[in-house]
Amino acid sequence: MTTRHRRLAALIATLALALGACSGGATQSPAAEAGCQAGAAAAGGSGELQIPDIEEGKFNVAMVLIGPHDDGGWSQAHYEGLQYICENVPDTHIAYIENVPEGADSEQVFRSLSRKGFDYIIGTSFGYMDPMATVAEEFPDTTYLHLTGYKSNGKNFGNFFGAVEDMKYLAGMLAGSRAKADGNPKLGYMATFPIPEEIRLGNAIMLGAKRTCPECTMDVRFINTWHDPIVEKDAAASLFDAGAQVVFTGADTPAVADVAQEKGKWGVTYDHPSSCKVEQCLTAPYWIWGPEYARIAEQVKAGTYKAGYEYFDADSQAMGLFGFMEGETPQPGIKDLPAADVQLVKDTLAKMLKGEFNRFDVFAGPITDNTGQEVLPAGAKLQQSDLDQFPPGAPGSECSVCMKWWADGINGELPQ
């Protein structure tokens, strides 16, 4: 066994692997209550990577997660989407592997799943893009779906994401209103990695905040991790201690709200509604992946899926703003905000859900960056390639404005 193989085996031995199959068997897990019986698998003592087996005669779906499946955030939202496939696409067998790092090591995981014979493999983090693209060329009969990237081979490797910037924009409105009402017009943004996605979401927050608090500013901290409760807590505390009244997170845990609770300020969590439990959590943009995942699964199963690039808006009903969706109650921090600000959020959300206001309206000119330069003139809108990429963009999908700027009001340096 080579040094690399030993290192990979040691890494994989720390991963939690699980598999499930849709059946009528009863267990104590939530998945089982919905008709999906869950089991467990682990790396073997020989040091070789073990991957869950497929189930012959079934449509076999595997998901690779960047964090734990029950993290209360990004990975849990995707895991619930996988369960939705199991519950709604007949004769489906599902498996997931959690805590898989981005980059070269994930390539072996995708390759191993492909060799096992999974029909449909979903990768849920930006850094899985190139590894999945490589493996997709080796296994033309397997369909791969990558989340949050921008590449596709037009055959069996597609990309998929949603405009959560819609919900971040609305959350920015609420945060600006809260900060202004508290007499401290300063926000914070705990970003993960310096990639276009995180810059886009930060800009959406600031553009929203300016609607209700023109004087608001926002500090940025990059933490270079998607899931690390300790790092997230420390970074949130740093932003609050630097004066922020409301802090947003781009990461996976509820740490920002927990720190806000300790300091008597406000946090905005992300990804999953359960992340926004404490009183000092203002709201949470969150995902509802199931229906979209099942729609694509049905296409893959039928042989009609066209690999490309799909990007859905709020009218897909695949995302929400906690406290403002049907059946939800606003968090305590919303109650004493100016009625006009709350109504602006409600009205804009209603337009989004009807398809009357989308990501291109969020990023409509005039937009000025934090150096005073005009990014976009009045009446102009960004294109999809501008939202997704640093310059110059991917061949054939070049961007002109590109997502390498901070909006006016953001105190932060651009990635090099």
C-alpha positions in Angstrom: 0.0 0.0 0.0 1.4 3.4 -1.0 1.9 6.3 1.4 -1.1 8.1 -0.2 -3.3 5.0 0.1 -2.4 4.6 3.7 -3.2 8.3 4.3 -6.5 8.0 2.5 -7.4 4.8 4.4 -6.6 6.5 7.7 -8.8 9.5 6.6 -11.6 7.3 5.4 -11.5 5.3 8.6 -12.6 8.4 10.5 -15.5 9.0 8.2 -19.0 8.0 9.2 -20.7 6.0 6.5 -24.3 5.0 6.3 -26.7 3.4 3.9 -30.4 3.1 3.7 -33.1 1.5 1.5 -36.7 2.3 1.0 -38.7 -0.4 2.6 -41.5 -1.0 5.0 -39.3 -2.2 7.8 -39.7 -0.3 11.1 -36.8 1.1 13.2 -36.4 3.9 15.6 -34.9 6.4 13.1 -36.9 9.3 11.5 -36.0 7.9 8.1 -37.6 4.5 9.0 -40.8 6.3 10.2 -41.1 7.6 6.7 -40.5 4.2 5.1 -36.7 4.3 4.7 -34.8 1.8 6.9 -31.3 2.8 7.8 -28.3 0.7 8.6 -24.6 1.3 9.1 -21.2 0.6 7.4 -17.6 1.4 8.4 -14.2 1.3 6.9 -12.6 -2.2 7.3 -9.8 -3.1 9.6 -7.6 -3.9 6.6 -7.4 -0.2 5.9 -9.1 -0.5 2.6 -12.0 1.9 1.8 -15.4 0.2 2.2 -18.4 1.7 0.4 -22.0 0.7 0.9 -23.3 -1.9 -1.6 -25.9 -1.2 -4.1 -29.2 -3.1 -4.1 -29.8 -5.1 -7.3 -33.0 -4.2 -9.1 -33.3 -0.8 -7.3 -32.5 2.7 -8.4 -29.3 3.4 -6.4 -28.6 6.9 -5.2 -25.5 8.0 -3.2 -24.8 11.3 -1.5 -21.5 12.7 -0.3 -21.7 15.2 2.5 -19.1 17.8 3.6 -20.3 17.5 7.3 -22.3 15.4 9.6 -25.8 14.4 8.3 -27.3 15.8 11.5 -25.4 19.1 11.8 -28.6 21.2 12.0 -27.4 23.0 8.9 -26.2 22.4 5.3 -25.5 18.7 5.4 -28.7 17.9 7.3 -30.8 19.8 4.7 -29.2 17.7 2.0 -29.6 14.5 3.9 -33.3 15.3 4.3 -33.5 15.8 0.6 -31.9 12.4 0.1 -34.6 10.9 2.4 -37.2 12.7 0.3 -35.9 10.8 -2.8 -36.2 7.6 -0.9 -39.8 8.3 0.2 -41.0 9.6 -3.2 -39.2 7.9 -6.0 -40.3 4.2 -6.2 -37.9 1.3 -5.9 -35.0 3.5 -4.7 -32.0 2.5 -2.5 -30.0 5.3 -0.9 -26.6 5.7 0.7 -24.6 8.6 2.1 -21.1 9.3 3.2 -20.5 12.2 5.6 -17.5 14.3 6.6 -15.7 13.8 3.3 -13.1 16.6 2.8 -13.0 18.6 -0.4 -10.3 18.1 -3.0 -8.3 15.1 -4.0 -9.4 12.7 -1.3 -13.0 13.1 -2.3 -12.1 11.9 -5.8 -11.5 8.4 -4.4 -14.8 8.4 -2.7 -16.7 9.3 -5.9 -14.7 6.7 -7.8 -15.4 4.0 -5.3 -19.2 4.8 -5.3 -19.1 4.6 -9.1 -17.4 1.2 -9.1 -20.0 -0.1 -6.7 -22.6 0.7 -9.4 -24.6 3.6 -8.0 -26.8 5.1 -10.7 -27.0 8.7 -9.4 -24.3 10.3 -7.2 -24.8 13.7 -5.6 -21.9 15.8 -4.3 -22.9 18.6 -2.0 -19.9 21.0 -1.7 -18.0 23.4 -4.0 -14.7 21.7 -3.7 -16.1 18.4 -5.0 -16.5 19.9 -8.5 -13.3 19.0 -10.2 -13.0 15.5 -8.5 -16.6 14.7 -9.7 -15.8 16.0 -13.2 -12.8 13.7 -13.4 -14.7 10.6 -12.2 -17.7 11.4 -14.5 -15.4 10.9 -17.5 -14.4 7.5 -16.3 -18.0 6.3 -15.7 -20.2 7.5 -18.5 -23.2 5.3 -17.4 -23.4 7.0 -14.0 -25.0 10.3 -13.5 -23.3 12.9 -11.3 -24.9 16.0 -9.8 -22.7 18.7 -8.2 -23.9 21.4 -5.9 -22.7 25.0 -5.8 -20.3 24.8 -8.7 -20.5 25.9 -12.4 -19.0 23.1 -14.5 -20.8 20.4 -16.6 -19.7 18.1 -19.3 -23.2 18.2 -20.9 -23.4 14.4 -20.7 -23.5 12.8 -17.3 -22.1 15.5 -15.0 -24.4 18.4 -14.2 -24.4 21.3 -11.8 -27.2 22.4 -9.6 -27.8 25.2 -7.1 -30.4 27.7 -5.9 -30.5 31.5 -5.4 -30.4 31.6 -1.6 -29.1 35.1 -2.2 -32.9 35.9 -2.5 -33.3 34.9 1.2 -30.0 36.4 2.3 -31.2 39.7 0.8 -34.4 39.6 2.8 -32.4 38.6 5.9 -30.2 41.6 5.2 -33.3 43.8 5.3 -34.2 42.4 8.7 -30.7 42.8 10.0 -30.4 46.4 8.9 -33.7 47.2 10.5 -32.6 45.5 13.7 -29.3 47.2 13.9 -30.8 50.6 13.2 -33.5 50.1 15.8 -30.8 49.1 18.3 -28.8 52.3 17.5 -25.8 50.3 16.3 -25.7 50.2 12.4 -22.9 47.6 12.2 -23.2 44.1 10.9 -20.8 41.2 10.6 -20.5 38.3 8.1 -18.6 35.1 9.0 -17.8 33.8 5.5 -16.3 30.4 4.8 -13.9 30.4 1.9 -13.1 33.3 -0.5 -15.1 31.9 -3.4 -17.7 33.6 -5.6 -20.6 32.0 -3.7 -19.6 33.5 -0.4 -18.9 36.9 -1.9 -22.3 36.8 -3.7 -24.1 36.0 -0.5 -22.3 38.7 1.4 -23.1 41.2 -1.2 -26.8 40.2 -1.2 -26.9 40.7 2.6 -25.4 44.2 2.3 -27.7 45.2 -0.6 -30.7 44.1 1.5 -29.4 45.9 4.6 -29.1 49.1 2.7 -32.8 49.0 2.0 -33.7 49.4 5.7 -30.5 50.9 7.0 -28.6 53.1 4.5 -25.9 53.9 7.1 -25.2 50.3 7.9 -21.7 48.8 7.3 -20.6 45.1 7.6 -17.3 43.6 8.6 -16.1 40.3 7.0 -14.2 37.4 8.5 -13.1 34.4 6.4 -12.8 31.2 8.5 -11.8 28.7 5.8 -14.0 25.9 6.9 -17.6 24.8 6.3 -18.1 23.0 9.5 -16.1 23.7 12.7 -18.1 24.7 15.8 -15.1 26.0 17.7 -13.8 28.1 14.8 -17.2 29.4 14.0 -17.9 30.3 17.6 -14.5 32.2 17.9 -15.1 34.0 14.6 -18.6 35.1 15.6 -17.3 36.3 19.0 -14.6 38.3 17.2 -17.2 40.0 15.0 -19.4 40.8 17.9 -16.5 42.1 20.0 -15.5 44.3 17.1 -18.8 46.0 17.4 -21.3 44.1 15.2 -24.9 44.1 16.3 -26.0 41.4 14.0 -23.7 38.7 12.6 -24.4 36.3 9.7 -22.8 33.0 9.0 -22.0 31.2 5.8 -21.0 28.0 7.7 -23.0 25.0 8.9 -23.5 25.2 12.7 -25.8 27.5 14.8 -22.7 28.9 16.6 -23.4 32.5 15.5 -26.8 32.5 17.3 -25.4 30.8 20.4 -22.7 33.5 20.7 -25.3 36.2 20.1 -27.4 34.7 22.9 -24.4 35.0 25.2 -23.7 38.6 24.2 -27.2 39.9 24.0 -26.9 40.7 20.3 -28.3 39.0 17.2 -27.3 36.1 14.9 -28.6 35.0 11.5 -28.0 31.3 10.9 -28.2 29.4 7.7 -29.3 26.2 5.8 -31.8 24.6 8.2 -34.7 26.0 10.2 -33.6 24.1 13.3 -30.5 26.2 13.4 -32.6 29.2 14.6 -33.8 28.0 18.0 -32.5 30.6 20.5 -34.2 33.9 21.1 -31.3 36.0 19.8 -31.5 34.3 16.4 -33.1 36.8 14.2 -33.9 34.5 11.2 -32.3 31.8 9.0 -32.3 31.5 5.2 -32.8 27.7 4.7 -33.1 25.0 2.0 -35.8 22.5 1.1 -33.9 20.2 -1.3 -36.3 17.2 -1.5 -38.7 18.1 -4.3 -35.9 19.3 -6.6 -33.7 16.2 -5.9 -36.7 13.9 -6.5 -37.5 15.7 -9.7 -34.0 15.2 -11.1 -33.9 11.6 -9.7 -37.0 10.7 -11.7 -35.3 12.1 -14.9 -32.2 10.2 -14.2 -34.1 7.0 -13.6 -36.1 7.5 -16.8 -33.0 8.3 -18.9 -34.2 11.8 -19.7 -31.9 13.9 -17.5 -30.0 16.5 -19.5 -26.8 17.3 -17.7 -26.1 21.0 -17.7 -26.5 23.9 -15.2 -29.7 24.4 -13.2 -30.1 27.3 -10.8 -33.5 27.8 -9.2 -35.1 30.8 -7.5 -37.5 31.2 -4.6 -40.5 30.4 -6.8 -39.3 26.8 -6.8 -40.4 26.6 -3.1 -37.1 25.0 -2.4 -35.9 27.6 0.0 -37.3 29.7 2.9 -36.8 32.5 5.4 -37.4 31.2 8.9 -40.2 32.9 10.7 -41.8 34.2 7.4 -43.0 31.1 5.6 -46.5 29.6 5.9 -47.1 28.2 9.4 -44.0 29.8 10.9 -43.8 32.5 13.7 -41.3 35.3 13.5 -38.5 35.3 16.0 -38.7 37.6 19.1 -36.2 40.0 17.5 -38.7 40.8 14.7 -41.6 42.0 17.0 -40.5 45.5 17.7 -39.0 46.4 14.3 -40.6 49.2 12.3 -43.8 47.8 10.7 -42.8 49.3 7.3 -39.5 47.3 7.3 -41.2 44.0 8.2 -43.9 44.6 5.5 -41.2 45.3 2.9 -39.7 41.9 3.7 -43.1 40.2 3.5 -44.0 41.9 0.3 -40.7 41.2 -1.4 -40.9 37.5 -0.2 -44.4 37.2 -1.7 -43.1 38.5 -5.0 -40.2 36.1 -4.9 -42.4 33.1 -4.3 -44.6 34.2 -7.2 -41.6 34.5 -9.5 -42.0 38.3 -9.8 -38.7 39.1 -8.1 -35.5 37.0 -8.5 -31.8 36.9 -8.1 -31.3 39.3 -11.0 -33.5 41.8 -9.3 -31.5 41.4 -6.1 -28.4 42.3 -8.2 -30.0 45.1 -10.3 -28.2 48.4 -10.9 -27.2 50.9 -9.7 -24.6 49.0 -7.6 -21.4 50.7 -6.3 -18.6 48.7 -4.7 -16.8 49.5 -1.5 -14.1 51.5 -3.3 -16.7 53.9 -4.8 -16.5 52.4 -8.3 -19.7 51.7 -10.2 -20.2 47.9 -10.6 -23.5 48.2 -12.5 -25.3 51.2 -13.8 -29.0 51.9 -13.2 -31.3 49.6 -15.3 -28.6 46.9 -15.8 -28.6 43.5 -14.2 -25.9 40.9 -13.7 -25.9 37.7 -15.8 -25.7 34.2 -14.3 -22.0 33.9 -15.2 -21.4 37.1 -13.3 -23.0 35.7 -10.1 -21.0 32.5 -10.2 -17.5 33.2 -11.1 -14.3 35.1 -10.7 -12.9 36.7 -13.9 -12.6 35.6 -16.6 -15.0 32.7 -15.9 -15.1 29.2 -17.4 -14.5 28.8 -21.2 -17.8 29.2 -23.0 -19.3 30.8 -19.9 -17.2 33.9 -19.5 -18.3 36.7 -17.1 -18.2 40.4 -17.8 -18.8 41.9 -14.3 -17.9 38.8 -12.4 -18.3 38.3 -8.6 -15.1 39.8 -7.4 -16.2 42.9 -5.6 -17.6 43.9 -2.3 -20.8 46.1 -2.2 -20.7 49.6 -0.8 -20.7 49.3 3.0 -18.7 46.1 3.3 -15.4 46.4 5.2 -13.3 43.5 3.8 -10.6 42.7 1.4 -11.2 40.8 -1.8 -9.5 37.3 -2.2 -6.2 37.3 -4.1 
